C-alpha cells in the first residue's frame, strides 16, 4: 500500500511512474497466475486473520509457505524464459536480416543527387532555409569530425538502457496476456468481447515493442552506413567537380 502512495506522490511531482507501475503490475500478474495454479492443483486457500498469529507462525514454521512460494518462483521464471525465448528468436533473425540489408545496400551517386534535388524543392516550402547541395555538404563536413569511434561507442552505450526497458516491458505484457486469459476463464462477467479487445491491444503492444527494440538495434549500423556512404559520395562529388 505504501508503494502505491509513493507512486501517486511521484506522479503529482511530475516524475515518471512507468517503472514502478510496470513492476507493480508485473508482481500482480505473477501472483494471479500463481494463485490460479495453486487452486487448480492444491485446492482453495484461505486468508489468515492478521491477529491469528499462531496460524501465521504455523504456516511458516511447518513449511506450508514453501508450496505457494515455489509456484510463484516457477511462474516468474517460467514466464520470463518463455517470453525471453520468443523475444530473442523473433528479434535476433529479423535484426540480422535488416542489418545485412543495410550493410549490402548500394547507394548510387545519381540517386543521392535526385534525392537532394527533391529535398531542396521541399525545403523551399517547409523551411526558411533553402537546403542546397552545397549547404548540405558543408553541414556534413562540419559534422563528420564528431563521428569518431568514441561517438559510435557512445551511441551504442546510450541505447542499452532503452533496449532493456523495452525488453522488460515485453515480459510484463506477456505475463499480462497470460493473466488476462486466466481472468477470462475464471470470471463469468469478464465477457468474450472485452477479452478479444484486450488481447488484440496486448498483442499489438508486443508487436510494437519488438519493432521498437529492433529499430534501436540497427541504429548503430544505420549511422555507420550513413557515414560510409556520405564519404563515398563526397569523394565521387569531388572527382566530378575537379
C-alpha positions in Angstrom: 0.0 0.0 0.0 2.9 2.4 0.8 4.3 1.7 -2.7 1.0 2.9 -4.2 1.1 6.1 -2.2 4.8 6.7 -3.3 3.8 6.2 -6.9 1.0 8.7 -6.6 3.3 11.2 -4.9 5.9 10.8 -7.7 3.1 11.4 -10.3 1.9 14.6 -8.5 5.6 15.8 -8.5 5.8 15.3 -12.3 8.2 12.3 -12.1 8.0 9.3 -14.4 6.0 6.5 -12.8 6.2 4.0 -15.7 8.9 1.9 -14.0 7.2 1.4 -10.6 3.8 0.8 -12.2 5.3 -1.8 -14.5 6.9 -3.5 -11.5 3.7 -3.4 -9.5 1.6 -4.9 -12.4 4.3 -7.4 -13.1 4.1 -8.6 -9.5 0.3 -8.6 -9.6 0.1 -10.7 -12.8 2.6 -13.2 -11.5 0.7 -13.6 -8.2 -2.6 -14.0 -10.1 -1.1 -16.8 -12.3 0.4 -18.4 -9.2 -2.9 -18.2 -7.4 -4.7 -19.9 -10.3 -2.2 -22.7 -10.5 -2.3 -23.3 -6.7 -6.1 -23.6 -6.6 -6.1 -25.9 -9.7 -3.6 -28.4 -8.2 -3.9 -27.9 -4.4 -7.5 -26.6 -3.8 -8.9 -23.4 -2.3 -6.7 -21.5 0.1 -7.9 -19.2 3.0 -6.5 -15.9 4.2 -5.4 -15.8 7.8 -6.8 -13.1 10.1 -4.0 -10.7 10.9 -4.4 -11.3 14.6 -4.3 -15.1 14.3 -0.5 -15.1 14.9 -0.5 -18.9 15.8 -1.9 -19.9 12.4 0.6 -17.5 10.7 3.5 -18.9 12.6 2.5 -22.4 11.8 2.2 -21.5 8.2 5.8 -20.5 8.1 7.4 -22.8 10.7 5.8 -26.0 9.3 6.8 -25.2 5.8 3.4 -24.6 4.3 4.6 -21.4 2.8 7.1 -23.3 0.6 4.4 -24.6 -1.9 3.0 -21.1 -2.9 6.5 -19.7 -2.9 7.7 -22.5 -5.2 4.8 -21.9 -7.5 5.4 -18.1 -7.6 9.1 -18.7 -8.4 8.3 -21.3 -11.1 5.7 -18.9 -12.7 8.0 -15.9 -12.6 11.0 -17.8 -14.1 8.9 -19.9 -16.5 7.1 -16.8 -17.9 10.3 -14.9 -18.1 12.2 -17.6 -20.0 9.4 -18.3 -22.4 9.0 -14.6 -23.1 12.7 -14.2 -23.4 12.9 -17.1 -25.9 10.1 -15.6 -28.0 11.6 -12.1 -27.8 15.1 -13.2 -28.8 14.1 -15.6 -31.5 11.9 -13.1 -33.3 14.3 -10.2 -32.9 17.6 -12.0 -33.5 16.9 -13.2 -37.0 15.0 -10.0 -38.0 17.8 -7.8 -36.8 20.4 -9.9 -38.7 18.3 -9.6 -41.8 17.8 -5.8 -41.5 21.5 -5.3 -40.7 22.6 -7.3 -43.7 20.3 -5.3 -45.9 21.8 -2.0 -44.6 25.4 -3.2 -45.0 25.0 -4.6 -48.5 22.6 -1.9 -49.8 24.3 0.1 -52.6 23.8 3.8 -52.8 24.4 5.4 -56.2 25.5 8.9 -56.6 22.8 9.6 -59.1 20.0 8.6 -56.7 21.6 10.7 -54.0 21.6 13.7 -56.3 18.0 13.2 -57.2 17.0 13.0 -53.5 19.0 16.1 -52.8 17.1 18.0 -55.6 13.8 16.8 -54.2 14.8 17.8 -50.7 15.9 21.2 -52.0 12.5 21.7 -53.6 10.6 20.7 -50.4 12.8 22.8 -48.2 11.6 26.0 -50.0 8.1 25.2 -48.9 8.6 23.9 -45.3 11.8 25.6 -44.2 13.0 29.3 -44.1 16.4 28.0 -45.2 16.9 26.6 -48.7 18.8 23.3 -48.4 21.0 23.2 -51.4 23.6 20.5 -52.2 26.5 22.9 -51.3 24.9 23.7 -48.0 24.2 20.1 -47.1 27.8 19.1 -48.0 29.1 21.9 -45.9 26.9 20.9 -42.9 28.2 17.3 -43.2 31.8 18.4 -43.4 31.3 20.3 -40.1 29.5 17.3 -38.6 31.8 14.4 -39.7 34.6 15.4 -37.4 32.3 14.4 -34.5 31.7 11.0 -35.9 34.6 9.4 -34.2 34.9 5.7 -32.9 34.2 7.1 -29.4 30.9 8.7 -30.8 29.8 5.3 -32.2 30.6 3.6 -28.9 28.6 6.3 -27.0 25.6 5.8 -29.3 25.7 2.0 -28.6 26.1 2.5 -24.9 23.2 5.0 -24.7 20.9 2.5 -26.4 21.4 -0.2 -23.8 19.1 1.3 -21.2 16.1 2.0 -23.5 16.5 -1.5 -25.0 16.4 -3.0 -21.5 13.2 -1.1 -20.7 11.6 -2.3 -24.0 12.5 -5.9 -23.2 11.3 -5.7 -19.6 8.0 -4.2 -20.8 7.7 -7.0 -23.3 8.0 -9.6 -20.4 5.4 -7.7 -18.4 2.9 -7.5 -21.3 3.5 -11.2 -22.0 2.6 -12.0 -18.3 -0.4 -9.7 -18.6 -1.7 -11.7 -21.6 -1.5 -15.0 -19.6 -3.2 -13.4 -16.6 -6.0 -11.9 -18.7 -6.6 -15.3 -20.2 -6.9 -16.7 -16.7 -9.3 -13.9 -15.6 -11.5 -14.6 -18.7 -11.7 -18.3 -17.8 -12.5 -17.7 -14.1 -14.6 -14.5 -14.0 -18.0 -15.1 -15.6 -18.8 -11.4 -16.2 -15.5 -10.8 -18.0 -17.1 -11.3 -21.4 -15.7 -12.6 -24.7 -15.8 -9.1 -26.3 -13.7 -7.5 -23.6 -11.3 -10.4 -23.8 -10.8 -10.1 -27.5 -10.3 -6.3 -27.3 -7.7 -6.6 -24.5 -5.9 -9.5 -26.3 -5.7 -7.5 -29.6 -4.4 -4.5 -27.7 -1.8 -6.5 -25.8 -0.6 -8.4 -28.9 -0.4 -5.1 -30.8 1.7 -3.7 -27.9 4.0 -6.8 -28.1 4.5 -6.2 -31.8 5.2 -2.5 -31.4 7.8 -3.3 -28.6 9.5 -5.8 -30.9 9.7 -3.3 -33.7 11.0 -0.6 -31.4 13.7 -2.8 -30.0 14.7 -3.9 -33.5 14.9 -0.3 -34.6 17.2 0.6 -31.7 19.2 -2.5 -32.5 20.0 -1.3 -36.0 20.7 2.4 -35.3 24.5 1.8 -35.0 24.5 0.0 -38.3 22.5 2.9 -39.9 24.9 5.5 -38.5 27.9 3.6 -39.8 26.2 3.2 -43.2 25.3 6.9 -43.4 28.9 7.9 -42.6 30.5 5.5 -45.1 28.1 6.3 -47.9 28.4 10.1 -47.2 32.2 9.7 -47.5 31.9 7.8 -50.8 29.5 10.4 -52.2 31.8 13.3 -51.2 34.7 11.5 -52.9 32.7 11.0 -56.1 31.4 14.6 -56.0 34.9 16.0 -55.6 36.1 13.9 -58.6 33.2 15.3 -60.7 33.9 18.8 -59.6 37.6 18.6 -60.4 
